[in-house]
Amino acid sequence: MSHIDELNPAYSQARFRADLAPEGIAQSFCIVTACFPFDEEVTVAENESFNRALKAELKKADLVHFPVTGYSPDSDHEEPGYGIICDRAIAIKLGQQFRQNAIFSVYGDTVHLINCTPPHKDIPCGKWSDLLD
């Protein structure tokens, strides 16, 4: 089984919406959500609570962040989260803390999927400019 097969295949098909103009987004950042921990079905209220806790953690750590929502182009599934100006190690720790299977990183114009469990391999998913709506 390849590393990508260990993750939900829908992860690598994600598209994104950000609350900043594309030219206002940093060239390197990571995307973390606190929604649907370990792919569990939870209520909207629970997801909102998890994301409020993530936002509080980002503020406490003084990390620059902005809203980013990852969503499936094939369904109504979406996961609000944050683009975070940080290195991948910090983002992976946040993903682990908030019980996520994976996070995304954006370097230049390339989106990578990163498993939150070792080995934290970067799996290219496409160009940010193509995946951002």
VMD Tcl script that builds the backbone (N, CA, C; Angstrom):
set m [mol new atoms 399]
animate dup $m
set s [atomselect $m all]
$s set {name element resname resid chain x y z} {
  {N N MET 1 A 0.848 -1.179 0.000}
  {CA C MET 1 A 0.000 0.000 0.000}
  {C C MET 1 A 0.893 1.241 0.000}
  {N N SER 2 A 0.634 2.154 -0.906}
  {CA C SER 2 A 1.425 3.382 -0.947}
  {C C SER 2 A 0.976 4.313 0.171}
  {N N HIS 3 A 1.799 5.317 0.448}
  {CA C HIS 3 A 1.506 6.252 1.523}
  {C C HIS 3 A 0.179 6.976 1.286}
  {N N ILE 4 A -0.090 7.364 0.045}
  {CA C ILE 4 A -1.332 8.091 -0.253}
  {C C ILE 4 A -2.543 7.199 -0.029}
  {N N ASP 5 A -2.402 5.871 -0.228}
  {CA C ASP 5 A -3.520 4.961 -0.022}
  {C C ASP 5 A -3.938 4.885 1.438}
  {N N GLU 6 A -3.070 5.292 2.350}
  {CA C GLU 6 A -3.388 5.265 3.775}
  {C C GLU 6 A -4.328 6.405 4.151}
  {N N LEU 7 A -4.412 7.417 3.324}
  {CA C LEU 7 A -5.267 8.567 3.582}
  {C C LEU 7 A -6.541 8.456 2.754}
  {N N ASN 8 A -7.564 9.140 3.191}
  {CA C ASN 8 A -8.800 9.210 2.432}
  {C C ASN 8 A -8.469 9.771 1.041}
  {N N PRO 9 A -8.825 9.048 -0.020}
  {CA C PRO 9 A -8.485 9.520 -1.378}
  {C C PRO 9 A -9.083 10.889 -1.711}
  {N N ALA 10 A -10.163 11.254 -1.048}
  {CA C ALA 10 A -10.783 12.559 -1.303}
  {C C ALA 10 A -9.859 13.705 -0.916}
  {N N TYR 11 A -8.939 13.477 0.030}
  {CA C TYR 11 A -8.023 14.540 0.443}
  {C C TYR 11 A -7.249 15.109 -0.738}
  {N N SER 12 A -6.773 14.242 -1.593}
  {CA C SER 12 A -5.936 14.701 -2.709}
  {C C SER 12 A -6.750 15.367 -3.813}
  {N N GLN 13 A -8.079 15.332 -3.702}
  {CA C GLN 13 A -8.951 15.976 -4.691}
  {C C GLN 13 A -9.508 17.311 -4.195}
  {N N ALA 14 A -9.079 17.742 -3.017}
  {CA C ALA 14 A -9.640 18.947 -2.394}
  {C C ALA 14 A -9.412 20.189 -3.247}
  {N N ARG 15 A -10.370 21.091 -3.140}
  {CA C ARG 15 A -10.253 22.434 -3.703}
  {C C ARG 15 A -10.374 23.391 -2.527}
  {N N PHE 16 A -10.065 24.671 -2.767}
  {CA C PHE 16 A -9.980 25.612 -1.653}
  {C C PHE 16 A -10.636 26.944 -1.976}
  {N N ARG 17 A -11.171 27.559 -0.916}
  {CA C ARG 17 A -11.638 28.945 -0.946}
  {C C ARG 17 A -10.904 29.663 0.175}
  {N N ALA 18 A -10.407 30.852 -0.108}
  {CA C ALA 18 A -9.699 31.643 0.899}
  {C C ALA 18 A -10.338 33.014 0.981}
  {N N ASP 19 A -10.312 33.597 2.174}
  {CA C ASP 19 A -10.926 34.903 2.391}
  {C C ASP 19 A -9.984 36.065 2.094}
  {N N LEU 20 A -8.961 35.823 1.306}
  {CA C LEU 20 A -8.048 36.875 0.862}
  {C C LEU 20 A -7.926 36.786 -0.652}
  {N N ALA 21 A -7.651 37.890 -1.271}
  {CA C ALA 21 A -7.378 37.857 -2.704}
  {C C ALA 21 A -6.125 37.019 -2.941}
  {N N PRO 22 A -6.075 36.248 -4.040}
  {CA C PRO 22 A -4.906 35.396 -4.283}
  {C C PRO 22 A -3.577 36.131 -4.180}
  {N N GLU 23 A -3.528 37.379 -4.612}
  {CA C GLU 23 A -2.263 38.122 -4.546}
  {C C GLU 23 A -1.919 38.529 -3.116}
  {N N GLY 24 A -2.906 38.443 -2.201}
  {CA C GLY 24 A -2.655 38.798 -0.814}
  {C C GLY 24 A -2.218 37.625 0.048}
  {N N ILE 25 A -2.165 36.441 -0.542}
  {CA C ILE 25 A -1.803 35.240 0.204}
  {C C ILE 25 A -0.304 35.001 0.084}
  {N N ALA 26 A 0.300 34.655 1.192}
  {CA C ALA 26 A 1.746 34.396 1.231}
  {C C ALA 26 A 2.122 33.275 0.261}
  {N N GLN 27 A 3.364 33.270 -0.154}
  {CA C GLN 27 A 3.858 32.247 -1.075}
  {C C GLN 27 A 4.040 30.890 -0.409}
  {N N SER 28 A 4.229 30.862 0.891}
  {CA C SER 28 A 4.401 29.601 1.615}
  {C C SER 28 A 3.565 29.629 2.886}
  {N N PHE 29 A 2.700 28.652 3.025}
  {CA C PHE 29 A 1.867 28.539 4.209}
  {C C PHE 29 A 1.325 27.121 4.284}
  {N N CYS 30 A 0.719 26.805 5.400}
  {CA C CYS 30 A 0.106 25.493 5.587}
  {C C CYS 30 A -1.378 25.683 5.860}
  {N N ILE 31 A -2.166 24.658 5.569}
  {CA C ILE 31 A -3.605 24.697 5.794}
  {C C ILE 31 A -3.953 23.601 6.791}
  {N N VAL 32 A -4.592 24.027 7.883}
  {CA C VAL 32 A -4.995 23.094 8.939}
  {C C VAL 32 A -6.453 23.379 9.289}
  {N N THR 33 A -7.202 22.328 9.487}
  {CA C THR 33 A -8.563 22.426 9.991}
  {C C THR 33 A -8.644 21.637 11.285}
  {N N ALA 34 A -9.697 21.875 12.036}
  {CA C ALA 34 A -9.957 21.057 13.226}
  {C C ALA 34 A -11.248 20.263 13.047}
  {N N CYS 35 A -11.859 20.386 11.872}
  {CA C CYS 35 A -13.128 19.718 11.591}
  {C C CYS 35 A -12.952 18.213 11.394}
  {N N PHE 36 A -14.014 17.499 11.690}
  {CA C PHE 36 A -14.085 16.052 11.453}
  {C C PHE 36 A -12.826 15.320 11.914}
  {N N PRO 37 A -12.503 15.407 13.227}
  {CA C PRO 37 A -11.285 14.742 13.712}
  {C C PRO 37 A -11.269 13.257 13.333}
  {N N PHE 38 A -10.145 12.842 12.791}
  {CA C PHE 38 A -9.950 11.455 12.337}
  {C C PHE 38 A -11.109 10.973 11.471}
  {N N ASP 39 A -11.672 11.875 10.663}
  {CA C ASP 39 A -12.776 11.571 9.736}
  {C C ASP 39 A -14.064 11.131 10.424}
  {N N GLU 40 A -14.200 11.438 11.709}
  {CA C GLU 40 A -15.433 11.094 12.420}
  {C C GLU 40 A -16.550 12.040 12.006}
  {N N GLU 41 A -17.757 11.523 11.911}
  {CA C GLU 41 A -18.911 12.374 11.660}
  {C C GLU 41 A -19.259 13.082 12.965}
  {N N VAL 42 A -19.289 14.386 12.926}
  {CA C VAL 42 A -19.638 15.193 14.094}
  {C C VAL 42 A -20.636 16.259 13.663}
  {N N THR 43 A -21.227 16.919 14.621}
  {CA C THR 43 A -22.224 17.941 14.304}
  {C C THR 43 A -21.553 19.234 13.836}
  {N N VAL 44 A -22.331 20.085 13.212}
  {CA C VAL 44 A -21.842 21.398 12.801}
  {C C VAL 44 A -21.349 22.165 14.026}
  {N N ALA 45 A -22.106 22.088 15.116}
  {CA C ALA 45 A -21.723 22.798 16.346}
  {C C ALA 45 A -20.380 22.283 16.878}
  {N N GLU 46 A -20.163 20.979 16.824}
  {CA C GLU 46 A -18.889 20.425 17.277}
  {C C GLU 46 A -17.744 20.910 16.393}
  {N N ASN 47 A -17.938 20.894 15.068}
  {CA C ASN 47 A -16.893 21.388 14.169}
  {C C ASN 47 A -16.578 22.851 14.433}
  {N N GLU 48 A -17.611 23.648 14.666}
  {CA C GLU 48 A -17.398 25.074 14.965}
  {C C GLU 48 A -16.601 25.231 16.255}
  {N N SER 49 A -16.910 24.422 17.242}
  {CA C SER 49 A -16.182 24.465 18.509}
  {C C SER 49 A -14.716 24.069 18.324}
  {N N PHE 50 A -14.486 23.010 17.550}
  {CA C PHE 50 A -13.109 22.570 17.277}
  {C C PHE 50 A -12.328 23.675 16.569}
  {N N ASN 51 A -12.958 24.330 15.589}
  {CA C ASN 51 A -12.251 25.382 14.854}
  {C C ASN 51 A -12.028 26.630 15.707}
  {N N ARG 52 A -12.941 26.926 16.631}
  {CA C ARG 52 A -12.702 28.042 17.563}
  {C C ARG 52 A -11.488 27.727 18.443}
  {N N ALA 53 A -11.361 26.481 18.862}
  {CA C ALA 53 A -10.198 26.088 19.672}
  {C C ALA 53 A -8.910 26.200 18.861}
  {N N LEU 54 A -8.963 25.815 17.582}
  {CA C LEU 54 A -7.790 25.956 16.718}
  {C C LEU 54 A -7.428 27.424 16.568}
  {N N LYS 55 A -8.411 28.267 16.309}
  {CA C LYS 55 A -8.136 29.700 16.158}
  {C C LYS 55 A -7.523 30.270 17.436}
  {N N ALA 56 A -8.028 29.861 18.597}
  {CA C ALA 56 A -7.471 30.330 19.865}
  {C C ALA 56 A -6.017 29.891 20.006}
  {N N GLU 57 A -5.725 28.669 19.591}
  {CA C GLU 57 A -4.342 28.163 19.653}
  {C C GLU 57 A -3.436 28.966 18.725}
  {N N LEU 58 A -3.918 29.317 17.548}
  {CA C LEU 58 A -3.124 30.109 16.601}
  {C C LEU 58 A -2.841 31.503 17.166}
  {N N LYS 59 A -3.846 32.108 17.782}
  {CA C LYS 59 A -3.657 33.428 18.394}
  {C C LYS 59 A -2.675 33.344 19.556}
  {N N LYS 60 A -2.828 32.315 20.380}
  {CA C LYS 60 A -1.945 32.127 21.537}
  {C C LYS 60 A -0.491 31.971 21.085}
  {N N ALA 61 A -0.279 31.265 19.984}
  {CA C ALA 61 A 1.073 31.047 19.454}
  {C C ALA 61 A 1.544 32.220 18.595}
  {N N ASP 62 A 0.684 33.238 18.432}
  {CA C ASP 62 A 1.010 34.423 17.636}
  {C C ASP 62 A 1.371 34.064 16.198}
  {N N LEU 63 A 0.612 33.103 15.625}
  {CA C LEU 63 A 0.837 32.691 14.241}
  {C C LEU 63 A -0.107 33.464 13.322}
  {N N VAL 64 A 0.433 34.059 12.272}
  {CA C VAL 64 A -0.383 34.758 11.285}
  {C C VAL 64 A -1.235 33.713 10.570}
  {N N HIS 65 A -2.536 33.987 10.469}
  {CA C HIS 65 A -3.440 33.020 9.851}
  {C C HIS 65 A -4.589 33.740 9.160}
  {N N PHE 66 A -5.243 33.027 8.258}
  {CA C PHE 66 A -6.377 33.556 7.514}
  {C C PHE 66 A -7.308 32.400 7.178}
  {N N PRO 67 A -8.611 32.663 7.050}
  {CA C PRO 67 A -9.565 31.591 6.776}
  {C C PRO 67 A -9.333 30.937 5.414}
  {N N VAL 68 A -9.333 29.617 5.413}
  {CA C VAL 68 A -9.288 28.812 4.185}
  {C C VAL 68 A -10.245 27.647 4.391}
  {N N THR 69 A -11.078 27.406 3.412}
  {CA C THR 69 A -11.983 26.255 3.460}
  {C C THR 69 A -11.585 25.277 2.379}
  {N N GLY 70 A -11.354 24.037 2.783}
  {CA C GLY 70 A -11.128 22.958 1.829}
  {C C GLY 70 A -12.454 22.273 1.580}
  {N N TYR 71 A -12.692 21.898 0.326}
  {CA C TYR 71 A -13.973 21.263 0.035}
  {C C TYR 71 A -13.821 20.238 -1.079}
  {N N SER 72 A -14.795 19.358 -1.146}
  {CA C SER 72 A -14.831 18.340 -2.192}
  {C C SER 72 A -15.588 18.890 -3.393}
  {N N PRO 73 A -15.006 18.788 -4.591}
  {CA C PRO 73 A -15.723 19.248 -5.775}
  {C C PRO 73 A -16.859 18.298 -6.161}
  {N N ASP 74 A -16.893 17.107 -5.552}
  {CA C ASP 74 A -17.875 16.083 -5.918}
  {C C ASP 74 A -19.016 15.921 -4.924}
  {N N SER 75 A -18.995 16.713 -3.847}
  {CA C SER 75 A -20.048 16.589 -2.841}
  {C C SER 75 A -20.193 17.924 -2.127}
  {N N ASP 76 A -21.052 17.938 -1.108}
  {CA C ASP 76 A -21.232 19.172 -0.343}
  {C C ASP 76 A -20.323 19.210 0.882}
  {N N HIS 77 A -19.362 18.285 0.968}
  {CA C HIS 77 A -18.446 18.241 2.110}
  {C C HIS 77 A -17.447 19.392 2.043}
  {N N GLU 78 A -17.331 20.123 3.143}
  {CA C GLU 78 A -16.337 21.178 3.239}
  {C C GLU 78 A -15.837 21.258 4.667}
  {N N GLU 79 A -14.603 21.741 4.803}
  {CA C GLU 79 A -13.978 21.856 6.118}
  {C C GLU 79 A -13.306 23.217 6.258}
  {N N PRO 80 A -13.963 24.146 6.966}
  {CA C PRO 80 A -13.312 25.423 7.234}
  {C C PRO 80 A -12.056 25.211 8.082}
  {N N GLY 81 A -11.052 25.993 7.811}
  {CA C GLY 81 A -9.810 25.922 8.570}
  {C C GLY 81 A -9.038 27.208 8.374}
  {N N TYR 82 A -7.711 27.094 8.460}
  {CA C TYR 82 A -6.877 28.291 8.381}
  {C C TYR 82 A -5.630 28.041 7.554}
  {N N GLY 83 A -5.298 29.039 6.751}
  {CA C GLY 83 A -3.971 29.112 6.171}
  {C C GLY 83 A -3.093 29.731 7.244}
  {N N ILE 84 A -1.956 29.111 7.513}
  {CA C ILE 84 A -1.109 29.536 8.621}
  {C C ILE 84 A 0.307 29.770 8.109}
  {N N ILE 85 A 0.854 30.916 8.413}
  {CA C ILE 85 A 2.235 31.200 8.045}
  {C C ILE 85 A 3.117 30.526 9.093}
  {N N CYS 86 A 3.588 29.335 8.752}
  {CA C CYS 86 A 4.428 28.563 9.666}
  {C C CYS 86 A 5.132 27.473 8.872}
  {N N ASP 87 A 6.103 26.836 9.503}
  {CA C ASP 87 A 6.761 25.731 8.816}
  {C C ASP 87 A 5.922 24.462 8.970}
  {N N ARG 88 A 6.253 23.469 8.172}
  {CA C ARG 88 A 5.451 22.249 8.136}
  {C C ARG 88 A 5.448 21.511 9.476}
  {N N ALA 89 A 6.554 21.577 10.232}
  {CA C ALA 89 A 6.625 20.878 11.517}
  {C C ALA 89 A 5.580 21.432 12.496}
  {N N ILE 90 A 5.436 22.746 12.528}
  {CA C ILE 90 A 4.427 23.358 13.399}
  {C C ILE 90 A 3.033 22.968 12.925}
  {N N ALA 91 A 2.808 23.000 11.625}
  {CA C ALA 91 A 1.494 22.648 11.083}
  {C C ALA 91 A 1.158 21.178 11.362}
  {N N ILE 92 A 2.121 20.299 11.234}
  {CA C ILE 92 A 1.894 18.881 11.530}
  {C C ILE 92 A 1.526 18.712 12.999}
  {N N LYS 93 A 2.239 19.420 13.894}
  {CA C LYS 93 A 1.914 19.334 15.328}
  {C C LYS 93 A 0.493 19.831 15.592}
  {N N LEU 94 A 0.094 20.918 14.930}
  {CA C LEU 94 A -1.278 21.405 15.069}
  {C C LEU 94 A -2.273 20.363 14.560}
  {N N GLY 95 A -1.970 19.759 13.413}
  {CA C GLY 95 A -2.836 18.709 12.888}
  {C C GLY 95 A -2.973 17.559 13.870}
  {N N GLN 96 A -1.868 17.157 14.456}
  {CA C GLN 96 A -1.902 16.076 15.446}
  {C C GLN 96 A -2.706 16.494 16.676}
  {N N GLN 97 A -2.469 17.709 17.158}
  {CA C GLN 97 A -3.165 18.211 18.340}
  {C C GLN 97 A -4.674 18.213 18.133}
  {N N PHE 98 A -5.108 18.547 16.909}
  {CA C PHE 98 A -6.532 18.627 16.614}
  {C C PHE 98 A -7.046 17.381 15.896}
  {N N ARG 99 A -6.307 16.266 16.051}
  {CA C ARG 99 A -6.717 14.935 15.621}
  {C C ARG 99 A -7.049 14.850 14.132}
  {N N GLN 100 A -6.154 15.440 13.332}
  {CA C GLN 100 A -6.318 15.395 11.889}
  {C C GLN 100 A -5.435 14.298 11.291}
  {N N ASN 101 A -5.918 13.693 10.224}
  {CA C ASN 101 A -5.125 12.686 9.518}
  {C C ASN 101 A -4.053 13.331 8.654}
  {N N ALA 102 A -4.339 14.522 8.148}
  {CA C ALA 102 A -3.412 15.173 7.222}
  {C C ALA 102 A -3.623 16.679 7.252}
  {N N ILE 103 A -2.639 17.381 6.722}
  {CA C ILE 103 A -2.705 18.828 6.527}
  {C C ILE 103 A -2.271 19.097 5.089}
  {N N PHE 104 A -2.360 20.331 4.664}
  {CA C PHE 104 A -1.848 20.740 3.359}
  {C C PHE 104 A -0.765 21.786 3.567}
  {N N SER 105 A 0.183 21.798 2.662}
  {CA C SER 105 A 1.160 22.885 2.622}
  {C C SER 105 A 1.144 23.463 1.218}
  {N N VAL 106 A 1.439 24.734 1.142}
  {CA C VAL 106 A 1.532 25.425 -0.147}
  {C C VAL 106 A 2.891 26.080 -0.199}
  {N N TYR 107 A 3.686 25.681 -1.169}
  {CA C TYR 107 A 5.009 26.267 -1.400}
  {C C TYR 107 A 5.019 26.788 -2.824}
  {N N GLY 108 A 5.174 28.108 -2.961}
  {CA C GLY 108 A 5.086 28.681 -4.296}
  {C C GLY 108 A 3.670 28.476 -4.795}
  {N N ASP 109 A 3.527 27.744 -5.867}
  {CA C ASP 109 A 2.201 27.497 -6.431}
  {C C ASP 109 A 1.806 26.022 -6.336}
  {N N THR 110 A 2.498 25.246 -5.501}
  {CA C THR 110 A 2.214 23.817 -5.416}
  {C C THR 110 A 1.613 23.452 -4.065}
  {N N VAL 111 A 0.499 22.735 -4.113}
  {CA C VAL 111 A -0.169 22.239 -2.903}
  {C C VAL 111 A 0.321 20.813 -2.652}
  {N N HIS 112 A 0.697 20.547 -1.405}
  {CA C HIS 112 A 1.113 19.211 -0.989}
  {C C HIS 112 A 0.197 18.725 0.135}
  {N N LEU 113 A -0.114 17.457 0.097}
  {CA C LEU 113 A -0.817 16.785 1.179}
  {C C LEU 113 A 0.241 16.141 2.060}
  {N N ILE 114 A 0.141 16.328 3.379}
  {CA C ILE 114 A 1.128 15.774 4.309}
  {C C ILE 114 A 0.394 14.978 5.379}
  {N N ASN 115 A 0.728 13.708 5.505}
  {CA C ASN 115 A 0.145 12.858 6.530}
  {C C ASN 115 A 0.631 13.342 7.899}
  {N N CYS 116 A -0.251 13.364 8.881}
  {CA C CYS 116 A 0.140 13.804 10.220}
  {C C CYS 116 A 0.864 12.713 11.008}
  {N N THR 117 A 0.920 11.508 10.472}
  {CA C THR 117 A 1.700 10.447 11.104}
  {C C THR 117 A 2.933 10.181 10.250}
  {N N PRO 118 A 4.044 9.790 10.880}
  {CA C PRO 118 A 5.276 9.550 10.119}
  {C C PRO 118 A 5.099 8.422 9.102}
  {N N PRO 119 A 5.826 8.451 7.992}
  {CA C PRO 119 A 6.719 9.547 7.599}
  {C C PRO 119 A 5.894 10.671 6.978}
  {N N HIS 120 A 6.190 11.874 7.291}
  {CA C HIS 120 A 5.411 13.031 6.864}
  {C C HIS 120 A 5.780 13.406 5.428}
  {N N LYS 121 A 5.464 12.519 4.508}
  {CA C LYS 121 A 5.816 12.704 3.098}
  {C C LYS 121 A 4.938 13.774 2.447}
  {N N ASP 122 A 5.553 14.652 1.654}
  {CA C ASP 122 A 4.823 15.662 0.886}
  {C C ASP 122 A 4.325 15.022 -0.405}
  {N N ILE 123 A 3.006 14.992 -0.602}
  {CA C ILE 123 A 2.410 14.398 -1.785}
  {C C ILE 123 A 1.808 15.522 -2.619}
  {N N PRO 124 A 2.366 15.817 -3.799}
  {CA C PRO 124 A 1.836 16.909 -4.618}
  {C C PRO 124 A 0.384 16.657 -5.021}
  {N N CYS 125 A -0.438 17.710 -4.925}
  {CA C CYS 125 A -1.861 17.606 -5.281}
  {C C CYS 125 A -2.233 18.479 -6.473}
  {N N GLY 126 A -1.393 19.422 -6.809}
  {CA C GLY 126 A -1.707 20.319 -7.916}
  {C C GLY 126 A -1.242 21.725 -7.625}
  {N N LYS 127 A -1.599 22.619 -8.537}
  {CA C LYS 127 A -1.211 24.023 -8.399}
  {C C LYS 127 A -2.248 24.774 -7.578}
  {N N TRP 128 A -1.763 25.574 -6.639}
  {CA C TRP 128 A -2.640 26.401 -5.818}
  {C C TRP 128 A -3.526 27.269 -6.703}
  {N N SER 129 A -2.955 27.840 -7.735}
  {CA C SER 129 A -3.725 28.724 -8.622}
  {C C SER 129 A -4.847 27.978 -9.325}
  {N N ASP 130 A -4.713 26.653 -9.534}
  {CA C ASP 130 A -5.776 25.855 -10.144}
  {C C ASP 130 A -6.802 25.365 -9.120}
  {N N LEU 131 A -6.368 25.187 -7.874}
  {CA C LEU 131 A -7.233 24.614 -6.851}
  {C C LEU 131 A -7.961 25.653 -6.014}
  {N N LEU 132 A -7.595 26.915 -6.170}
  {CA C LEU 132 A -8.211 28.008 -5.419}
  {C C LEU 132 A -9.375 28.587 -6.216}
  {N N ASP 133 A -10.551 28.649 -5.609}
  {CA C ASP 133 A -11.720 29.246 -6.258}
  {C C ASP 133 A -11.954 30.646 -5.759}
}
mol reanalyze $m
mol bondsrecalc $m
mol representation Tube
mol addrep $m
